[in-house]
């Protein structure tokens, strides 16, 4: 029998007067998040639980678990030393276009690509309606929601389940390049948990797709590391451009296009 006791050195048993599970991690302490993690990291895909519902549940949970006041305090400190971020918050731009506003853009432009995605899938631009954000945290998340579909197009991620990994990893890398680590970490909780459910499911249940998933991670991270601050970008001003020209205009670099649709189809 192998002796692995040397690997177990340093473990210190702790005691507590608490009558419930408790740890030093607010994420581990939340029973709802433990259930989310165990369910969505380990489950297979299925029509009874559509994959977009995973992320909506996660968003709602994190709003209750994370310390929003602390995140806003981190934003306040960041704004003191980051003039571009401060100006972005001061302007508070909110996109108001609807699907029909994209209809006149020429084929091959960013606007037309987005329009075809919406029309072909019977979707509207109403996932994140314009609202008046009450603080920096709310505004940051509001704009992230408005930008997400455009990040698929300009970052080279397909509009399919595995394609979601690209914009996830774009932001996971980009935030840490351009913001202080603690703030970037707070803003990346959703992305790391949301993306990891795709990674674990690929290995556990759809191993034939793993190399495609791994490639999507690498492509997204490369874009995030090499690009200007993605969260500041106003994609609405490049609808008339081709994706190639739009990337140059916005400062998006390192894009490599790869098709993930075929591999994503194997998850259904």
Rosetta blueprint (number, residue, H / E / L):
1 X L
2 X L
3 X L
4 X L
5 X H
6 X H
7 X H
8 X H
9 X L
10 X L
11 X L
12 X L
13 X L
14 X L
15 X L
16 X L
17 X L
18 X L
19 X L
20 X L
21 X L
22 X L
23 X L
24 X L
25 X L
26 X H
27 X H
28 X H
29 X H
30 X L
31 X H
32 X H
33 X H
34 X H
35 X H
36 X H
37 X H
38 X H
39 X H
40 X H
41 X H
42 X H
43 X L
44 X L
45 X L
46 X E
47 X L
48 X L
49 X E
50 X L
51 X L
52 X H
53 X H
54 X H
55 X H
56 X H
57 X H
58 X H
59 X H
60 X H
61 X H
62 X H
63 X H
64 X H
65 X H
66 X L
67 X L
68 X H
69 X H
70 X H
71 X H
72 X H
73 X H
74 X H
75 X H
76 X H
77 X H
78 X H
79 X H
80 X H
81 X H
82 X L
83 X H
84 X H
85 X H
86 X H
87 X H
88 X H
89 X H
90 X H
91 X H
92 X L
93 X L
94 X L
95 X L
96 X L
97 X L
98 X L
99 X H
100 X H
101 X H
102 X H
103 X L
104 X L
105 X L
106 X L
107 X L
108 X L
109 X E
110 X H
111 X H
112 X H
113 X H
114 X H
115 X H
116 X H
117 X H
118 X H
119 X H
120 X H
121 X L
122 X L
123 X L
124 X L
125 X L
126 X L
127 X L
128 X L
129 X L
130 X L
131 X L
132 X L
133 X L
134 X L
135 X L
136 X H
137 X H
138 X H
139 X H
140 X H
141 X H
142 X H
143 X H
144 X H
145 X H
146 X H
147 X H
148 X H
149 X H
150 X H
151 X H
152 X H
153 X H
154 X H
155 X H
156 X L
157 X L
158 X L
159 X L
160 X L
161 X L
162 X L
163 X L
164 X H
165 X H
166 X H
167 X H
168 X H
169 X H
170 X H
171 X H
172 X H
173 X H
174 X H
175 X H
176 X H
177 X H
178 X H
179 X L
180 X L
181 X H
182 X H
183 X H
184 X H
185 X H
186 X H
187 X H
188 X L
189 X H
190 X H
191 X H
192 X H
193 X H
194 X H
195 X H
196 X H
197 X H
198 X H
199 X H
200 X H
201 X H
202 X H
203 X H
204 X H
205 X H
206 X L
207 X H
208 X H
209 X H
210 X H
211 X H
212 X H
213 X H
214 X H
215 X H
216 X H
217 X H
218 X H
219 X H
220 X H
221 X H
222 X H
223 X H
224 X H
225 X H
226 X H
227 X L
228 X L
229 X L
230 X H
231 X H
232 X H
233 X L
234 X L
235 X H
236 X H
237 X H
238 X H
239 X L
240 X L
241 X L
242 X E
243 X H
244 X H
245 X H
246 X H
247 X H
248 X H
249 X H
250 X H
251 X L
252 X L
253 X L
254 X L
255 X L
256 X L
257 X L
258 X L
259 X L
260 X L
261 X H
262 X H
263 X H
264 X H
265 X H
266 X L
267 X L
268 X L
